[in-house]
C-alpha cells in the first residue's frame, strides 16, 4: 500500500508540473516569417496567433494569392517553432520520457 501512495504522490507532482508547463507555453512567443521578412507573425507556444505584420510594399490587389501564400508560409514557420518549444517544455516535465504514439497531452 505504501508503494501505491508513493505512485499517487508522483502522479500528482507530475500533473502539477504539466500544468505549470502548459501555463509557460502561453507566455512563450515565437515569430515566423516568409518572403524574406515581408510577412511576419507571432504565435504563443500553444500555437495561438498574436500578431500579423505585412510589409505594405507587397500589398498589390493583383497579387492577393501571393500574399495569402506568404501568410500561410509564415504561419507554418511559426507553428513549427511553437511545436518545438512545446516539445522541449514537455521534455523538461517528463524527464525525457516519450509518450506512446497516439497519446496526446491535454493541450
SVG drawing of the C-alpha trace seen along z (x, -y; Angstrom):
<svg xmlns="http://www.w3.org/2000/svg" viewBox="-7 -50 22 52">
<polyline fill="none" stroke="black" stroke-width="0.4" points="0.0,0.0 3.0,-2.3 4.1,-1.9 0.7,-2.9 0.7,-6.1 4.1,-7.0 2.9,-6.5 -0.1,-8.6 2.1,-11.4 4.4,-11.2 1.4,-11.3 0.1,-14.4 3.5,-16.1 3.8,-15.3 0.3,-16.7 1.3,-20.0 4.5,-20.2 2.5,-19.7 0.0,-22.4 3.0,-24.7 4.5,-23.8 1.2,-24.5 1.0,-27.9 4.6,-28.6 3.7,-27.8 1.1,-30.5 3.8,-33.0 6.4,-31.9 6.3,-33.7 7.7,-32.6 8.0,-34.5 7.5,-33.1 8.3,-34.9 8.2,-34.4 9.1,-36.4 12.5,-37.5 10.7,-39.1 7.9,-40.8 5.3,-38.8 5.8,-38.1 3.6,-36.8 3.9,-35.7 2.4,-32.7 2.3,-31.6 4.0,-28.3 0.5,-26.8 0.0,-28.0 -2.3,-30.9 -1.7,-33.7 -0.9,-37.0 0.1,-39.4 0.5,-39.6 2.6,-42.2 2.6,-42.6 5.0,-45.0 2.9,-47.5 5.1,-47.3 3.8,-43.8 0.1,-44.7 -0.9,-44.6 -4.6,-43.9 -3.4,-41.8 -1.1,-39.7 -3.5,-38.6 -2.7,-34.9 1.0,-35.5 0.2,-37.4 -2.0,-34.6 0.7,-32.1 3.2,-34.2 0.9,-34.4 0.4,-30.6 4.2,-30.1 4.9,-32.5 2.2,-30.7 3.8,-27.3 7.2,-28.6 6.0,-29.9 3.9,-26.8 6.9,-24.5 8.9,-26.7 6.0,-26.7 5.7,-22.9 9.5,-22.5 9.2,-24.8 6.2,-22.8 8.1,-19.5 11.1,-21.0 8.9,-22.1 7.2,-18.7 10.6,-17.0 11.6,-19.0 8.4,-17.9 8.6,-14.2 12.3,-13.9 12.8,-13.0 10.2,-10.2 8.5,-9.9 4.8,-9.3 3.4,-6.3 2.2,-7.2 -1.4,-8.5 -1.3,-9.6 -1.7,-13.3 -1.4,-15.5 -4.4,-17.7 -3.3,-20.8"/>
</svg>
